[in-house]
Structures are given as structure tokens and as C-alpha cells.
């Protein structure tokens, strides 16, 4: 597995605007935000894509989503709503191959995205 920018952020080799951290997860503001609020939630253990997750990763995947929801509630925009997105592989729009959840908020979301 090759190292990614997210691994470097976890190890504090490059800076990030970290908004949440625990023993297994890290969350930081996206440097290229697609909404007024755009935070990435990542596991500290590398899982390249959602396709690489195993049944043993179920609790960790659940914690990622729960951490995003708790952040939305804490920051006060959960009531208005937000979007969570996991991109998987090239055609799914994944550009960093370290599983991550995008949390987008602060504006009306549309489908399809755009």
C-alpha cells in the first residue's frame, strides 16, 4: 500500500485544520471545499477504498458515520441538514486512496451533485 496525503496528515507531517480526533479517527477541513462546511472523516488505519473494507471493519465504518453526525449536531447545522459521501475508486470520484467520508453542509444540496 502506498502512503497518501492522509497518512501524512495523521502523522502530522503536513498541516491540516483538524476538527475532531480520537484513537481511531481524524477529521479535518477539506483544502478544496465544495460547500461552506466540508470536513473529511478518516480512519487512522489505512483502508484504501470501501471495496477493501471487511466485515471486521464494520464497527470502524459505523464510527466514521456517527462521528460525522455528532460533528454536525455539535456545530449546529444538523437540523438544516447535511450530506455525507464516500467515493469509491476512479469512476466514483475517489482521488485519495484512503477511505474517507465527506461531510458537506451550509448550503442547499442538489441531486445530481453540482
Secondary structure as a PSIPRED ss2 file (coil, helix, strand):
# PSIPRED VFORMAT (PSIPRED V4.0)

   1 X C   1.000  0.000  0.000
   2 X C   1.000  0.000  0.000
   3 X C   1.000  0.000  0.000
   4 X C   1.000  0.000  0.000
   5 X H   0.000  1.000  0.000
   6 X H   0.000  1.000  0.000
   7 X H   0.000  1.000  0.000
   8 X H   0.000  1.000  0.000
   9 X H   0.000  1.000  0.000
  10 X H   0.000  1.000  0.000
  11 X C   1.000  0.000  0.000
  12 X C   1.000  0.000  0.000
  13 X C   1.000  0.000  0.000
  14 X C   1.000  0.000  0.000
  15 X C   1.000  0.000  0.000
  16 X C   1.000  0.000  0.000
  17 X C   1.000  0.000  0.000
  18 X E   0.000  0.000  1.000
  19 X E   0.000  0.000  1.000
  20 X E   0.000  0.000  1.000
  21 X E   0.000  0.000  1.000
  22 X C   1.000  0.000  0.000
  23 X C   1.000  0.000  0.000
  24 X C   1.000  0.000  0.000
  25 X E   0.000  0.000  1.000
  26 X E   0.000  0.000  1.000
  27 X E   0.000  0.000  1.000
  28 X E   0.000  0.000  1.000
  29 X E   0.000  0.000  1.000
  30 X C   1.000  0.000  0.000
  31 X C   1.000  0.000  0.000
  32 X C   1.000  0.000  0.000
  33 X C   1.000  0.000  0.000
  34 X C   1.000  0.000  0.000
  35 X C   1.000  0.000  0.000
  36 X C   1.000  0.000  0.000
  37 X E   0.000  0.000  1.000
  38 X E   0.000  0.000  1.000
  39 X E   0.000  0.000  1.000
  40 X E   0.000  0.000  1.000
  41 X E   0.000  0.000  1.000
  42 X E   0.000  0.000  1.000
  43 X E   0.000  0.000  1.000
  44 X C   1.000  0.000  0.000
  45 X C   1.000  0.000  0.000
  46 X C   1.000  0.000  0.000
  47 X C   1.000  0.000  0.000
  48 X C   1.000  0.000  0.000
  49 X C   1.000  0.000  0.000
  50 X H   0.000  1.000  0.000
  51 X H   0.000  1.000  0.000
  52 X H   0.000  1.000  0.000
  53 X C   1.000  0.000  0.000
  54 X C   1.000  0.000  0.000
  55 X H   0.000  1.000  0.000
  56 X H   0.000  1.000  0.000
  57 X H   0.000  1.000  0.000
  58 X H   0.000  1.000  0.000
  59 X H   0.000  1.000  0.000
  60 X H   0.000  1.000  0.000
  61 X H   0.000  1.000  0.000
  62 X H   0.000  1.000  0.000
  63 X H   0.000  1.000  0.000
  64 X H   0.000  1.000  0.000
  65 X H   0.000  1.000  0.000
  66 X H   0.000  1.000  0.000
  67 X H   0.000  1.000  0.000
  68 X H   0.000  1.000  0.000
  69 X H   0.000  1.000  0.000
  70 X H   0.000  1.000  0.000
  71 X H   0.000  1.000  0.000
  72 X H   0.000  1.000  0.000
  73 X H   0.000  1.000  0.000
  74 X H   0.000  1.000  0.000
  75 X H   0.000  1.000  0.000
  76 X C   1.000  0.000  0.000
  77 X C   1.000  0.000  0.000
  78 X C   1.000  0.000  0.000
  79 X C   1.000  0.000  0.000
  80 X C   1.000  0.000  0.000
  81 X C   1.000  0.000  0.000
  82 X E   0.000  0.000  1.000
  83 X E   0.000  0.000  1.000
  84 X E   0.000  0.000  1.000
  85 X E   0.000  0.000  1.000
  86 X C   1.000  0.000  0.000
  87 X C   1.000  0.000  0.000
  88 X C   1.000  0.000  0.000
  89 X C   1.000  0.000  0.000
  90 X H   0.000  1.000  0.000
  91 X H   0.000  1.000  0.000
  92 X H   0.000  1.000  0.000
  93 X C   1.000  0.000  0.000
  94 X C   1.000  0.000  0.000
  95 X C   1.000  0.000  0.000
  96 X C   1.000  0.000  0.000
  97 X C   1.000  0.000  0.000
  98 X C   1.000  0.000  0.000
  99 X C   1.000  0.000  0.000
 100 X E   0.000  0.000  1.000
 101 X E   0.000  0.000  1.000
 102 X E   0.000  0.000  1.000
 103 X E   0.000  0.000  1.000
 104 X E   0.000  0.000  1.000
 105 X E   0.000  0.000  1.000
 106 X C   1.000  0.000  0.000
 107 X C   1.000  0.000  0.000
 108 X C   1.000  0.000  0.000
 109 X C   1.000  0.000  0.000
 110 X C   1.000  0.000  0.000
 111 X C   1.000  0.000  0.000
 112 X C   1.000  0.000  0.000
 113 X C   1.000  0.000  0.000
 114 X C   1.000  0.000  0.000
